[in-house]
């Protein structure tokens, strides 16, 4: 059902860990289908901090907090939080990602 609304794209840089200096490392870039919505709102991070989110993205890909999404204009956004949404049978339908 949500597939028809995923008419935009983003470049996804999945975080894989940290190097010896504590700098985040990322997997090879992948292009994903998604829906961008530009709206400010207050979101809570995994550590409980409240941060202003500038946008949210809906996607079927397994995007997680700490990953990076690049919008169509080339701007890089660090994922603040990602919330999976489930169907009644327990399967994951999509993820709502706050940036």
N, CA, C and O atoms as a GROMACS GRO file, in nm:
protein
  396
    1UNK      N    1   0.082  -0.119   0.000
    1UNK     CA    2   0.000   0.000   0.000
    1UNK      C    3   0.086   0.126   0.000
    1UNK      O    4   0.058   0.219  -0.076
    2UNK      N    5   0.188   0.131   0.081
    2UNK     CA    6   0.272   0.252   0.086
    2UNK      C    7   0.361   0.265  -0.036
    2UNK      O    8   0.411   0.374  -0.066
    3UNK      N    9   0.382   0.156  -0.108
    3UNK     CA   10   0.471   0.156  -0.223
    3UNK      C   11   0.439   0.262  -0.326
    3UNK      O   12   0.530   0.317  -0.388
    4UNK      N   13   0.312   0.291  -0.347
    4UNK     CA   14   0.273   0.390  -0.447
    4UNK      C   15   0.314   0.532  -0.407
    4UNK      O   16   0.321   0.620  -0.493
    5UNK      N   17   0.340   0.555  -0.279
    5UNK     CA   18   0.380   0.688  -0.232
    5UNK      C   19   0.532   0.706  -0.229
    5UNK      O   20   0.580   0.818  -0.211
    6UNK      N   21   0.606   0.600  -0.248
    6UNK     CA   22   0.752   0.608  -0.243
    6UNK      C   23   0.805   0.643  -0.383
    6UNK      O   24   0.865   0.559  -0.450
    7UNK      N   25   0.781   0.765  -0.424
    7UNK     CA   26   0.814   0.809  -0.560
    7UNK      C   27   0.941   0.893  -0.567
    7UNK      O   28   0.976   0.942  -0.674
    8UNK      N   29   1.010   0.910  -0.455
    8UNK     CA   30   1.133   0.988  -0.453
    8UNK      C   31   1.249   0.895  -0.418
    8UNK      O   32   1.229   0.777  -0.387
    9UNK      N   33   1.370   0.948  -0.424
    9UNK     CA   34   1.487   0.866  -0.392
    9UNK      C   35   1.576   0.938  -0.293
    9UNK      O   36   1.566   1.059  -0.272
   10UNK      N   37   1.664   0.860  -0.233
   10UNK     CA   38   1.767   0.913  -0.144
   10UNK      C   39   1.888   0.822  -0.156
   10UNK      O   40   1.876   0.705  -0.194
   11UNK      N   41   2.003   0.876  -0.125
   11UNK     CA   42   2.124   0.794  -0.116
   11UNK      C   43   2.140   0.757   0.029
   11UNK      O   44   2.140   0.843   0.117
   12UNK      N   45   2.154   0.628   0.056
   12UNK     CA   46   2.163   0.575   0.192
   12UNK      C   47   2.305   0.532   0.220
   12UNK      O   48   2.363   0.450   0.148
   13UNK      N   49   2.362   0.588   0.326
   13UNK     CA   50   2.494   0.547   0.376
   13UNK      C   51   2.473   0.479   0.510
   13UNK      O   52   2.457   0.544   0.613
   14UNK      N   53   2.474   0.345   0.507
   14UNK     CA   54   2.450   0.266   0.628
   14UNK      C   55   2.574   0.266   0.715
   14UNK      O   56   2.683   0.230   0.670
   15UNK      N   57   2.556   0.306   0.841
   15UNK     CA   58   2.667   0.310   0.935
   15UNK      C   59   2.708   0.168   0.973
   15UNK      O   60   2.623   0.086   1.008
   16UNK      N   61   2.839   0.141   0.966
   16UNK     CA   62   2.889   0.007   0.996
   16UNK      C   63   2.969   0.000   1.125
   16UNK      O   64   2.998  -0.109   1.174
   17UNK      N   65   3.004   0.115   1.182
   17UNK     CA   66   3.081   0.115   1.306
   17UNK      C   67   3.169   0.238   1.315
   17UNK      O   68   3.135   0.346   1.265
   18UNK      N   69   3.285   0.221   1.381
   18UNK     CA   70   3.380   0.330   1.400
   18UNK      C   71   3.520   0.280   1.367
   18UNK      O   72   3.552   0.162   1.384
   19UNK      N   73   3.604   0.373   1.320
   19UNK     CA   74   3.743   0.336   1.298
   19UNK      C   75   3.822   0.353   1.428
   19UNK      O   76   3.763   0.380   1.532
   20UNK      N   77   3.951   0.337   1.423
   20UNK     CA   78   4.035   0.345   1.542
   20UNK      C   79   4.037   0.483   1.608
   20UNK      O   80   4.077   0.495   1.723
   21UNK      N   81   3.994   0.585   1.536
   21UNK     CA   82   3.992   0.721   1.589
   21UNK      C   83   3.854   0.764   1.636
   21UNK      O   84   3.835   0.879   1.676
   22UNK      N   85   3.757   0.673   1.632
   22UNK     CA   86   3.622   0.706   1.676
   22UNK      C   87   3.535   0.772   1.571
   22UNK      O   88   3.426   0.819   1.602
   23UNK      N   89   3.582   0.776   1.446
   23UNK     CA   90   3.506   0.835   1.336
   23UNK      C   91   3.416   0.727   1.276
   23UNK      O   92   3.460   0.615   1.253
   24UNK      N   93   3.291   0.762   1.252
   24UNK     CA   94   3.194   0.667   1.196
   24UNK      C   95   3.239   0.616   1.060
   24UNK      O   96   3.293   0.691   0.979
   25UNK      N   97   3.217   0.487   1.036
   25UNK     CA   98   3.244   0.427   0.906
   25UNK      C   99   3.111   0.385   0.844
   25UNK      O  100   3.016   0.351   0.913
   26UNK      N  101   3.107   0.389   0.711
   26UNK     CA  102   2.982   0.363   0.639
   26UNK      C  103   3.004   0.262   0.528
   26UNK      O  104   3.113   0.250   0.473
   27UNK      N  105   2.898   0.189   0.495
   27UNK     CA  106   2.898   0.094   0.383
   27UNK      C  107   2.890   0.173   0.252
   27UNK      O  108   2.872   0.294   0.252
   28UNK      N  109   2.904   0.102   0.143
   28UNK     CA  110   2.892   0.163   0.011
   28UNK      C  111   2.753   0.225  -0.004
   28UNK      O  112   2.654   0.170   0.042
   29UNK      N  113   2.748   0.341  -0.070
   29UNK     CA  114   2.621   0.411  -0.092
   29UNK      C  115   2.522   0.325  -0.170
   29UNK      O  116   2.561   0.250  -0.260
   30UNK      N  117   2.395   0.336  -0.134
   30UNK     CA  118   2.287   0.268  -0.206
   30UNK      C  119   2.175   0.368  -0.230
   30UNK      O  120   2.149   0.454  -0.146
   31UNK      N  121   2.110   0.358  -0.343
   31UNK     CA  122   1.995   0.442  -0.373
   31UNK      C  123   1.869   0.368  -0.330
   31UNK      O  124   1.847   0.253  -0.366
   32UNK      N  125   1.786   0.438  -0.252
   32UNK     CA  126   1.662   0.377  -0.203
   32UNK      C  127   1.543   0.462  -0.247
   32UNK      O  128   1.556   0.582  -0.271
   33UNK      N  129   1.427   0.398  -0.256
   33UNK     CA  130   1.303   0.472  -0.284
   33UNK      C  131   1.244   0.516  -0.151
   33UNK      O  132   1.252   0.444  -0.051
   34UNK      N  133   1.184   0.634  -0.151
   34UNK     CA  134   1.132   0.689  -0.027
   34UNK      C  135   1.032   0.800  -0.056
   34UNK      O  136   1.001   0.830  -0.171
   35UNK      N  137   0.984   0.859   0.051
   35UNK     CA  138   0.901   0.980   0.044
   35UNK      C  139   0.957   1.079   0.144
   35UNK      O  140   0.966   1.048   0.263
   36UNK      N  141   0.994   1.198   0.098
   36UNK     CA  142   1.044   1.305   0.183
   36UNK      C  143   0.930   1.395   0.224
   36UNK      O  144   0.846   1.431   0.142
   37UNK      N  145   0.926   1.433   0.352
   37UNK     CA  146   0.831   1.533   0.401
   37UNK      C  147   0.911   1.635   0.482
   37UNK      O  148   0.976   1.600   0.580
   38UNK      N  149   0.904   1.759   0.441
   38UNK     CA  150   0.979   1.866   0.507
   38UNK      C  151   0.889   1.935   0.608
   38UNK      O  152   0.802   2.014   0.572
   39UNK      N  153   0.911   1.904   0.735
   39UNK     CA  154   0.832   1.965   0.842
   39UNK      C  155   0.911   1.954   0.971
   39UNK      O  156   0.961   1.847   1.006
   40UNK      N  157   0.920   2.066   1.042
   40UNK     CA  158   0.989   2.064   1.171
   40UNK      C  159   0.902   2.002   1.278
   40UNK      O  160   0.781   2.025   1.284
   41UNK      N  161   0.967   1.921   1.363
   41UNK     CA  162   0.897   1.865   1.478
   41UNK      C  163   1.000   1.818   1.580
   41UNK      O  164   1.116   1.796   1.546
   42UNK      N  165   0.956   1.803   1.702
   42UNK     CA  166   1.043   1.761   1.811
   42UNK      C  167   1.042   1.610   1.819
   42UNK      O  168   0.936   1.549   1.828
   43UNK      N  169   1.162   1.547   1.817
   43UNK     CA  170   1.171   1.401   1.827
   43UNK      C  171   1.267   1.365   1.940
   43UNK      O  172   1.352   1.445   1.980
   44UNK      N  173   1.253   1.245   1.990
   44UNK     CA  174   1.338   1.195   2.098
   44UNK      C  175   1.436   1.094   2.039
   44UNK      O  176   1.398   1.005   1.963
   45UNK      N  177   1.565   1.109   2.076
   45UNK     CA  178   1.668   1.018   2.029
   45UNK      C  179   1.667   0.890   2.111
   45UNK      O  180   1.590   0.878   2.206
   46UNK      N  181   1.751   0.795   2.074
   46UNK     CA  182   1.761   0.669   2.148
   46UNK      C  183   1.807   0.690   2.292
   46UNK      O  184   1.775   0.611   2.380
   47UNK      N  185   1.883   0.798   2.315
   47UNK     CA  186   1.933   0.828   2.450
   47UNK      C  187   1.836   0.912   2.531
   47UNK      O  188   1.863   0.943   2.647
   48UNK      N  189   1.721   0.950   2.471
   48UNK     CA  190   1.620   1.026   2.543
   48UNK      C  191   1.629   1.176   2.525
   48UNK      O  192   1.545   1.249   2.578
   49UNK      N  193   1.728   1.224   2.450
   49UNK     CA  194   1.739   1.368   2.425
   49UNK      C  195   1.632   1.411   2.325
   49UNK      O  196   1.593   1.334   2.237
   50UNK      N  197   1.585   1.536   2.338
   50UNK     CA  198   1.490   1.590   2.242
   50UNK      C  199   1.563   1.680   2.143
   50UNK      O  200   1.639   1.768   2.183
   51UNK      N  201   1.539   1.657   2.015
   51UNK     CA  202   1.606   1.731   1.907
   51UNK      C  203   1.500   1.773   1.806
   51UNK      O  204   1.401   1.702   1.786
   52UNK      N  205   1.520   1.887   1.743
   52UNK     CA  206   1.430   1.932   1.638
   52UNK      C  207   1.466   1.860   1.509
   52UNK      O  208   1.580   1.865   1.463
   53UNK      N  209   1.368   1.793   1.452
   53UNK     CA  210   1.384   1.724   1.324
   53UNK      C  211   1.336   1.817   1.214
   53UNK      O  212   1.231   1.880   1.227
   54UNK      N  213   1.412   1.827   1.106
   54UNK     CA  214   1.377   1.914   0.994
   54UNK      C  215   1.292   1.842   0.890
   54UNK      O  216   1.219   1.905   0.814
   55UNK      N  217   1.303   1.711   0.885
   55UNK     CA  218   1.232   1.634   0.783
   55UNK      C  219   1.208   1.493   0.833
   55UNK      O  220   1.268   1.448   0.930
   56UNK      N  221   1.118   1.425   0.763
   56UNK     CA  222   1.101   1.282   0.788
   56UNK      C  223   1.092   1.213   0.654
   56UNK      O  224   1.048   1.270   0.554
   57UNK      N  225   1.134   1.088   0.656
   57UNK     CA  226   1.138   1.007   0.535
   57UNK      C  227   1.067   0.876   0.563
   57UNK      O  228   1.083   0.818   0.670
   58UNK      N  229   0.990   0.830   0.468
   58UNK     CA  230   0.925   0.699   0.476
   58UNK      C  231   0.993   0.609   0.374
   58UNK      O  232   1.009   0.648   0.258
   59UNK      N  233   1.033   0.489   0.415
   59UNK     CA  234   1.101   0.396   0.325
   59UNK      C  235   1.077   0.252   0.370
   59UNK      O  236   1.042   0.228   0.486
   60UNK      N  237   1.097   0.159   0.280
   60UNK     CA  238   1.088   0.017   0.314
   60UNK      C  239   1.224  -0.040   0.355
   60UNK      O  240   1.231  -0.153   0.404
   61UNK      N  241   1.329   0.036   0.335
   61UNK     CA  242   1.464  -0.012   0.367
   61UNK      C  243   1.492  -0.001   0.517
   61UNK      O  244   1.430   0.080   0.586
   62UNK      N  245   1.585  -0.080   0.566
   62UNK     CA  246   1.615  -0.090   0.710
   62UNK      C  247   1.708   0.021   0.757
   62UNK      O  248   1.816  -0.007   0.810
   63UNK      N  249   1.668   0.145   0.738
   63UNK     CA  250   1.746   0.261   0.782
   63UNK      C  251   1.739   0.269   0.935
   63UNK      O  252   1.633   0.248   0.993
   64UNK      N  253   1.853   0.300   0.999
   64UNK     CA  254   1.860   0.307   1.145
   64UNK      C  255   1.922   0.439   1.189
   64UNK      O  256   1.984   0.510   1.110
   65UNK      N  257   1.905   0.472   1.317
   65UNK     CA  258   1.967   0.592   1.374
   65UNK      C  259   2.118   0.583   1.355
   65UNK      O  260   2.178   0.477   1.374
   66UNK      N  261   2.179   0.696   1.318
   66UNK     CA  262   2.323   0.701   1.294
   66UNK      C  263   2.359   0.687   1.147
   66UNK      O  264   2.469   0.725   1.107
   67UNK      N  265   2.267   0.634   1.065
   67UNK     CA  266   2.291   0.627   0.921
   67UNK      C  267   2.282   0.768   0.863
   67UNK      O  268   2.242   0.862   0.933
   68UNK      N  269   2.318   0.782   0.737
   68UNK     CA  270   2.311   0.912   0.669
   68UNK      C  271   2.227   0.896   0.543
   68UNK      O  272   2.244   0.799   0.469
   69UNK      N  273   2.136   0.991   0.520
   69UNK     CA  274   2.059   0.998   0.397
   69UNK      C  275   2.096   1.126   0.325
   69UNK      O  276   2.112   1.231   0.387
   70UNK      N  277   2.110   1.117   0.193
   70UNK     CA  278   2.141   1.233   0.110
   70UNK      C  279   2.017   1.264   0.028
   70UNK      O  280   1.968   1.179  -0.047
   71UNK      N  281   1.966   1.386   0.042
   71UNK     CA  282   1.843   1.424  -0.029
   71UNK      C  283   1.873   1.452  -0.177
   71UNK      O  284   1.989   1.456  -0.216
   72UNK      N  285   1.769   1.471  -0.258
   72UNK     CA  286   1.790   1.495  -0.402
   72UNK      C  287   1.874   1.620  -0.432
   72UNK      O  288   1.933   1.629  -0.539
   73UNK      N  289   1.878   1.715  -0.339
   73UNK     CA  290   1.959   1.836  -0.359
   73UNK      C  291   2.105   1.815  -0.320
   73UNK      O  292   2.187   1.905  -0.338
   74UNK      N  293   2.139   1.696  -0.268
   74UNK     CA  294   2.278   1.666  -0.232
   74UNK      C  295   2.313   1.695  -0.087
   74UNK      O  296   2.429   1.681  -0.050
   75UNK      N  297   2.217   1.735  -0.005
   75UNK     CA  298   2.244   1.763   0.136
   75UNK      C  299   2.245   1.632   0.216
   75UNK      O  300   2.160   1.546   0.196
   76UNK      N  301   2.341   1.621   0.307
   76UNK     CA  302   2.352   1.502   0.391
   76UNK      C  303   2.278   1.524   0.522
   76UNK      O  304   2.292   1.629   0.586
   77UNK      N  305   2.199   1.424   0.563
   77UNK     CA  306   2.122   1.428   0.685
   77UNK      C  307   2.154   1.306   0.769
   77UNK      O  308   2.147   1.193   0.720
   78UNK      N  309   2.190   1.327   0.895
   78UNK     CA  310   2.211   1.215   0.987
   78UNK      C  311   2.076   1.173   1.045
   78UNK      O  312   1.997   1.257   1.087
   79UNK      N  313   2.052   1.044   1.046
   79UNK     CA  314   1.925   0.991   1.097
   79UNK      C  315   1.923   1.004   1.249
   79UNK      O  316   2.010   0.952   1.318
   80UNK      N  317   1.822   1.075   1.301
   80UNK     CA  318   1.805   1.094   1.445
   80UNK      C  319   1.738   0.973   1.506
   80UNK      O  320   1.782   0.921   1.608
   81UNK      N  321   1.630   0.927   1.442
   81UNK     CA  322   1.558   0.809   1.490
   81UNK      C  323   1.489   0.742   1.372
   81UNK      O  324   1.460   0.806   1.271
   82UNK      N  325   1.463   0.613   1.386
   82UNK     CA  326   1.392   0.537   1.284
   82UNK      C  327   1.292   0.445   1.354
   82UNK      O  328   1.330   0.367   1.442
   83UNK      N  329   1.167   0.456   1.316
   83UNK     CA  330   1.061   0.378   1.380
   83UNK      C  331   0.996   0.285   1.278
   83UNK      O  332   0.934   0.331   1.183
   84UNK      N  333   1.011   0.154   1.298
   84UNK     CA  334   0.942   0.061   1.207
   84UNK      C  335   0.792   0.061   1.234
   84UNK      O  336   0.749   0.072   1.349
   85UNK      N  337   0.714   0.048   1.129
   85UNK     CA  338   0.569   0.038   1.138
   85UNK      C  339   0.530  -0.101   1.089
   85UNK      O  340   0.576  -0.145   0.984
   86UNK      N  341   0.446  -0.170   1.166
   86UNK     CA  342   0.414  -0.310   1.139
   86UNK      C  343   0.271  -0.330   1.093
   86UNK      O  344   0.181  -0.254   1.129
   87UNK      N  345   0.252  -0.435   1.012
   87UNK     CA  346   0.118  -0.478   0.971
   87UNK      C  347   0.057  -0.560   1.083
   87UNK      O  348   0.126  -0.594   1.179
   88UNK      N  349  -0.070  -0.593   1.072
   88UNK     CA  350  -0.137  -0.672   1.174
   88UNK      C  351  -0.079  -0.812   1.188
   88UNK      O  352  -0.090  -0.873   1.294
   89UNK      N  353  -0.018  -0.864   1.082
   89UNK     CA  354   0.042  -0.997   1.089
   89UNK      C  355   0.184  -0.995   1.145
   89UNK      O  356   0.248  -1.100   1.156
   90UNK      N  357   0.234  -0.878   1.181
   90UNK     CA  358   0.365  -0.866   1.243
   90UNK      C  359   0.479  -0.835   1.148
   90UNK      O  360   0.592  -0.812   1.193
   91UNK      N  361   0.454  -0.832   1.018
   91UNK     CA  362   0.560  -0.801   0.923
   91UNK      C  363   0.581  -0.649   0.916
   91UNK      O  364   0.487  -0.571   0.932
   92UNK      N  365   0.705  -0.608   0.891
   92UNK     CA  366   0.736  -0.465   0.883
   92UNK      C  367   0.689  -0.410   0.749
   92UNK      O  368   0.723  -0.463   0.643
   93UNK      N  369   0.609  -0.303   0.754
   93UNK     CA  370   0.557  -0.239   0.634
   93UNK      C  371   0.654  -0.134   0.580
   93UNK      O  372   0.686  -0.132   0.462
   94UNK      N  373   0.700  -0.046   0.670
   94UNK     CA  374   0.790   0.063   0.631
   94UNK      C  375   0.854   0.120   0.757
   94UNK      O  376   0.820   0.081   0.868
   95UNK      N  377   0.946   0.213   0.737
   95UNK     CA  378   1.009   0.284   0.849
   95UNK      C  379   0.986   0.434   0.832
   95UNK      O  380   0.995   0.489   0.722
   96UNK      N  381   0.957   0.497   0.946
   96UNK     CA  382   0.947   0.643   0.950
   96UNK      C  383   1.077   0.693   1.011
   96UNK      O  384   1.110   0.659   1.125
   97UNK      N  385   1.150   0.773   0.936
   97UNK     CA  386   1.284   0.815   0.973
   97UNK      C  387   1.286   0.966   0.997
   97UNK      O  388   1.243   1.043   0.912
   98UNK      N  389   1.334   1.007   1.114
   98UNK     CA  390   1.344   1.150   1.146
   98UNK      C  391   1.486   1.196   1.118
   98UNK      O  392   1.584   1.132   1.155
   99UNK      N  393   1.496   1.312   1.049
   99UNK     CA  394   1.625   1.369   1.012
   99UNK      C  395   1.638   1.508   1.072
   99UNK      O  396   1.740   1.574   1.052
   0.00000   0.00000   0.00000
